[in-house]
Amino acid sequence: MTALQHPDAIRHFQSLCDACQELAHRHHGPSELRLYADGYLHALRRTAMLDPLTQRRLEDLMERWIQDPSSFVGADGDPRVLYEQGRSY
């Protein structure tokens, strides 16, 4: 089971997902997203804020999330929908 149950791990996952979606919106590719996530996860690992098992689950989940193309596509197939919903122009 790789589901996150620790509240701090969930918050870190959400923060990473939001940051990666913003980077994707600015035309960064999967390899750059992975570098960003790796740096974030490394810093989190160094602070030892999460127990090792929770940290590993977070890392596994992020790896799968970044590799899944549907993580960056809106409901209608347009990735821009993810970023423009909350904006009012």
C-alpha positions as CSV (number, residue, x, y, z in Angstrom):
1,M,0.0,0.0,0.0
2,T,1.5,3.4,-1.0
3,A,-1.4,5.6,0.1
4,L,-0.3,8.6,2.2
5,Q,-2.0,8.8,5.6
6,H,0.4,11.1,7.4
7,P,-1.0,14.7,7.3
8,D,2.4,16.3,6.7
9,A,3.1,13.9,3.9
10,I,-0.2,14.8,2.3
11,R,0.6,18.5,2.5
12,H,4.0,17.9,1.0
13,F,2.5,15.9,-1.8
14,Q,0.0,18.6,-2.6
15,S,2.7,21.3,-2.5
16,L,4.9,19.3,-4.9
17,C,1.9,18.6,-7.2
18,D,1.0,22.3,-7.3
19,A,4.6,23.4,-8.0
20,C,5.0,20.8,-10.7
21,Q,1.8,21.8,-12.4
22,E,2.9,25.4,-12.4
23,L,6.3,24.4,-13.9
24,A,4.5,22.3,-16.5
25,H,2.4,25.3,-17.4
26,R,5.6,27.3,-17.9
27,H,6.7,24.6,-20.5
28,H,9.1,22.6,-18.3
29,G,9.3,18.9,-19.3
30,P,9.1,15.8,-17.2
31,S,12.8,15.5,-16.6
32,E,12.9,19.1,-15.2
33,L,9.8,18.3,-13.0
34,R,11.6,15.2,-11.7
35,L,14.7,17.3,-10.9
36,Y,12.6,19.8,-9.0
37,A,10.8,17.0,-7.1
38,D,14.0,15.2,-6.4
39,G,15.5,18.3,-4.8
40,Y,12.4,18.9,-2.7
41,L,12.3,15.3,-1.6
42,H,16.0,15.4,-0.8
43,A,15.6,18.5,1.4
44,L,12.6,16.9,3.1
45,R,14.7,13.7,3.7
46,R,17.5,15.7,5.2
47,T,15.2,17.5,7.7
48,A,13.9,14.1,8.8
49,M,10.4,15.5,9.2
50,L,8.8,12.3,8.1
51,D,9.6,8.8,9.2
52,P,11.5,6.7,6.6
53,L,8.5,4.6,5.6
54,T,6.3,7.7,5.0
55,Q,9.1,9.4,3.2
56,R,9.5,6.4,0.9
57,R,5.8,6.3,0.2
58,L,5.8,10.0,-0.7
59,E,8.8,9.5,-3.1
60,D,7.1,6.5,-4.8
61,L,3.9,8.4,-5.2
62,M,5.6,11.4,-6.6
63,E,7.5,9.3,-9.1
64,R,4.3,7.7,-10.4
65,W,2.5,11.1,-10.4
66,I,5.1,12.8,-12.5
67,Q,5.2,9.8,-15.0
68,D,1.4,9.9,-15.4
69,P,0.5,12.2,-18.3
70,S,-3.0,12.6,-16.9
71,S,-1.6,14.5,-14.0
72,F,-1.1,17.5,-16.3
73,V,-4.3,17.4,-18.4
74,G,-7.6,19.1,-17.7
75,A,-10.9,17.4,-17.9
76,D,-11.4,18.4,-21.5
77,G,-7.8,17.4,-22.5
78,D,-6.5,20.9,-22.4
79,P,-3.6,21.4,-19.8
80,R,-4.4,25.1,-19.6
81,V,-7.7,24.4,-17.9
82,L,-5.8,23.4,-14.8
83,Y,-4.3,26.8,-14.4
84,E,-7.0,29.2,-15.6
85,Q,-9.9,27.9,-13.5
86,G,-9.0,30.1,-10.5
87,R,-7.8,33.1,-12.4
88,S,-10.0,36.0,-13.4
89,Y,-8.8,38.1,-16.3
